[in-house]
Amino acid sequence: MSICNHIGMDRNEILVEFGKNLRAERNRAGYSQEGLAEKMGICAGKHIGTIERGETNPTLTTIIAIMKTLDVSFDKLFEVE
């Protein structure tokens, strides 16, 4: 059974929820998309935008960089309403 089926959400729902949580935490921390990308050491804020809109599935290394940069837990980014 896939993790999506196990938690009762499909892949797109998970990506959208993650993106909403990322946007909220980024705003809380006072970063623009470009500012967050720069702080994380990636070259384009556009990538942050695609994650926030649920259009891309971020890699584990990207998720960890987001967590460290925003000083936020895994649980907070994956919180589901």
Long-range contacts (C-beta under 8 A, 24 or more apart in sequence): 7-80, 9-80, 11-57, 12-54, 14-78, 15-54, 15-55, 15-56, 15-57, 16-53, 16-54, 17-54, 17-78, 17-79, 17-80, 17-81, 18-51, 18-54, 18-58, 18-77, 18-78, 19-51, 19-52, 19-53, 19-54, 20-52, 21-76, 21-77, 21-78, 21-79, 22-48, 22-51, 22-52, 22-66, 22-77, 23-52, 25-70, 25-72, 25-76, 25-77, 26-52, 26-70, 29-70, 29-71, 31-70, 36-66, 36-69, 36-70, 39-69, 40-65, 40-66, 40-69, 41-65
